[in-house]
Amino acid sequence: MPNLPFRGWLTFKAEADGVIAGRILNRLTQIPGVPSLWLRYPFGSVETRVRYGIFDRAHYAYCVYAAADLAKRLGLNSISAIELGVAGGRGLLALERIAKTVGDSLGIRIHVTGFDSGQGMPAATDYRDLPYVWGKGFYRMDVAKLKAELSPDTELILGDLKDTIPSWIPKGSIGFVAFDLDYYSSTKTAFGLFENDDSSTRLPRTYCYFDDLIWPEHACHSEYTGELCAINEFNREHDDKKLSPIHMFRHYRARQQAWNDQIYVLHDFKHPLYCKNITLSSEKHSQLPL
Ligand SMILES: C[S@@+](CC[C@H](N)C(=O)[O-])C[C@H]1O[C@@H](n2cnc3c(N)ncnc32)[C@H](O)[C@@H]1O
């Protein structure tokens, strides 16, 4: 046994156990069927399950967890998690469950909001909306059916985004936004969420998931149409706010999945909390002893 004080030994042992458990989980989750079995019987901490993507909509779970963790480090007690484009509601219901699980685990109140026309896709505006893939009336919602399933705490805001977004006030700082509106034009309108002069309406770094960067293959997604075009224009139009993927994000993941490349962060450089140091004193990378 190394000659360490008792607490030091305990920390050393816990870290060693963690490394061994991590190696075993890395191997196990490569075996086909194991992640879905784990999803069915969800043992282990929420943090571990987020790390291995053991959630219905692992991408939502990653972003909600990262946003709630950021809020906690900043000393905030609530955030908002939003789905833009709800359709039948499977994503919003998954988000609701994730918000409850993560919120209970981290002690952060997570308010959930879904935005949708309620009547399916509006008409495409021009070629940038990829009208050769999507069209008016796709993905209609059964409003009564969805409302009956949703928790009374979840907000479902119906109407065209150009009418609903400008007047909406979040109940907690926006920490996560799932963009699933298919069109360039709707995504551009949705970026209005980030235009509020009151920066407390969002975290200094807001986690975003963009659904329509991949699939269907015949969409031939490019920087000149769809969500990518809207993101590039947003970045060109804003000096102090940028939407950026997390550089080399997939290399942090225990299990690499396509959604790793669909995660962006809205950096709000002028946000009063942007530069607040969030490294905890207990985290080992704050010192580098010999
Ligand atoms: C692909 S569906 C969303 C699917 C959903 N996120 C899921 O995971 O099941 C896209 C939705 O975006 C909504 N939508 C697109 N443009 C919109 C706009 N301008 N205003 C409101 N809703 C819009 C449509 O009504 C449609 O239901």
The ligand as an SDF file (V2000), in Angstrom:
LIG
                    3D

 27 29  0  0  0  0  0  0  0  0999 V2000
  -39.5430   16.9770  -37.8110 C   0  0  0  0  0  0  0  0  0  0  0  0
  -40.8240   17.6970  -36.9140 S   0  0  0  0  0  0  0  0  0  0  0  0
  -40.2880   17.6390  -35.2310 C   0  0  0  0  0  0  0  0  0  0  0  0
  -40.0920   16.2390  -34.6790 C   0  0  0  0  0  0  0  0  0  0  0  0
  -39.9020   16.1400  -33.1820 C   0  0  0  0  0  0  0  0  0  0  0  0
  -38.8450   16.9880  -32.6930 N   0  0  0  0  0  0  0  0  0  0  0  0
  -39.6180   14.7060  -32.7710 C   0  0  0  0  0  0  0  0  0  0  0  0
  -38.4640   14.4300  -32.3860 O   0  0  0  0  0  0  0  0  0  0  0  0
  -40.5120   13.8720  -32.8150 O   0  0  0  0  0  0  0  0  0  0  0  0
  -40.6960   19.4110  -37.3450 C   0  0  0  0  0  0  0  0  0  0  0  0
  -41.7640   20.2650  -36.7040 C   0  0  0  0  0  0  0  0  0  0  0  0
  -41.3970   21.6330  -36.8360 O   0  0  0  0  0  0  0  0  0  0  0  0
  -42.5740   22.4160  -36.8420 C   0  0  0  0  0  0  0  0  0  0  0  0
  -42.2870   23.7090  -37.4940 N   0  0  0  0  0  0  0  0  0  0  0  0
  -41.4970   23.9470  -38.5750 C   0  0  0  0  0  0  0  0  0  0  0  0
  -41.4850   25.2550  -38.8670 N   0  0  0  0  0  0  0  0  0  0  0  0
  -42.2590   25.8780  -37.9400 C   0  0  0  0  0  0  0  0  0  0  0  0
  -42.6160   27.2350  -37.7010 C   0  0  0  0  0  0  0  0  0  0  0  0
  -42.2100   28.2220  -38.4960 N   0  0  0  0  0  0  0  0  0  0  0  0
  -43.4080   27.5030  -36.6350 N   0  0  0  0  0  0  0  0  0  0  0  0
  -43.8330   26.5040  -35.8160 C   0  0  0  0  0  0  0  0  0  0  0  0
  -43.5390   25.2060  -36.0020 N   0  0  0  0  0  0  0  0  0  0  0  0
  -42.7570   24.8910  -37.0510 C   0  0  0  0  0  0  0  0  0  0  0  0
  -43.5600   21.5900  -37.6220 C   0  0  0  0  0  0  0  0  0  0  0  0
  -44.8790   21.8660  -37.2200 O   0  0  0  0  0  0  0  0  0  0  0  0
  -43.1360   20.1400  -37.3090 C   0  0  0  0  0  0  0  0  0  0  0  0
  -44.0050   19.5390  -36.4080 O   0  0  0  0  0  0  0  0  0  0  0  0
  1  2  1  0
  2  3  1  0
  2 10  1  0
  3  4  1  0
  4  5  1  0
  5  6  1  0
  5  7  1  0
  7  8  2  0
  7  9  1  0
 10 11  1  0
 11 12  1  0
 11 26  1  0
 12 13  1  0
 13 14  1  0
 13 24  1  0
 14 15  1  0
 14 23  1  0
 15 16  2  0
 16 17  1  0
 17 18  1  0
 17 23  2  0
 18 19  1  0
 18 20  2  0
 20 21  1  0
 21 22  2  0
 22 23  1  0
 24 25  1  0
 24 26  1  0
 26 27  1  0
M  CHG  2   2   1   9  -1
M  END
$$$$
